[in-house]
Amino acid sequence: MVPVEFGQQLEISVRLLVAAALGAAIGFEREIHSHPAGMRTHLLVALGSAAFSVLSIFFFVSPAAPNGSLPTDPSRIAAQIVSGIGFLGAGAIIKYGTSVRGLTTAASLWATAAVGMAAGAGALLVALVTTGLIVFSLGPLNWVITRFQREDQPILRLRLMATRLDALGEISRALAGSRIEIGGVSTQRLTKGRYEIELDLRTPSGTRQETVLAVISSVPDVEVLEAGIPRE
């Protein structure tokens, strides 16, 4: 291990602090929307990536050989971060019936690792810009997409409880009578006589959520558990 001077260690510490702060900023957006990985997870991902990058750059570099080549490659540890963070991201992905949730959170963890690596390498401006783009994609960009969806056909996600699975056909017919399209559906059997149904509905412009709930409630043996605009 190569010794590092005190002044250089101070610079390294600043890089780690910047990485932790930027990771926490990204995680804050996930935290306030109750996603699986929040501030602590993103902070640790950025900090860990920065620490590994710093160790790889400053502490595990051997002197050059007589022919000028380096016996060790400082990028090896950084390369392993990219693949290793995928296992952590997989833990944020949840399969719910036939639908999958948490892909955006997994992607934010993967991108946060890049923020930590940039901060660890001393590219603080790159780390700041990357953080800004990540936060924009998670927050304002989602708002812009939602606005365009609302202007066309808003998407409403419903989570229902039914005592019989054939109620799904009755729900479909009731919605079709109100010109409400089913964009996606997933079902899960909880126990005997208890089924959970998740619907993604495309409603005509101007349709109130209360109207949709009234249509669903008109179907016997069906209870609305949750309704809202889906978010990743």
Secondary structure, DSSP 8 states (H G I E B T S, - for coil): -----HHHHHHHHHHHHHHHHHHHHHHHHHHHTT-SS-HHHHHHHHHHHHHHHHIIIIIS-----TTS--SS-THHHHHHHHHHHHHHHHTT-EEETTEEE-HHHHHHHHHHHHHHHHHHTT-HHHHHHHHHHHHHHHTHHHHHHHHHHHHS--EEEEEEEES-TTHHHHHHHHHHHTT-EEEEEEEEEEETTEEEEEEEEE--TT--HHHHHHHHHTSTTEEEEEEE----
